[in-house]
Amino acid sequence: IYSRSKLVTDQDSLQTLQELSQLLGINRAIKLVTHKDIESPCVWGFWQPKILLPESANNWNHDQKISVLMHELGHIHRRDT
């Protein structure tokens, strides 16, 4: 799935990801990608974590993005990927 995913380039999403990561004390780089064939966000990768979002995330408002990213970052923070 990852090889067919698209890197998120939306600066608002990337900035939000960075700010939330810092808030949780996550210092590792996290890739943010979308894929057209998934419906639910997920996270994978222990050493190089990636957050996979459905393509519909491109239409989410800022609050929705914060909620989903915070949830997925929680998994990375707890290392329960």
Sequence and secondary structure as in RCSB ss.txt:
>XXXX:A:sequence
IYSRSKLVTDQDSLQTLQELSQLLGINRAIKLVTHKDIESPCVWGFWQPKILLPESANNWNHDQKISVLMHELGH
IHRRDT
>XXXX:A:secstr
 GGG EE   HHHHHHHHHHHHHHT  S  EEEEETT SS EEE SSS EEEEEGGGGG  HHHHHHHHHHHHHH
HHHT  
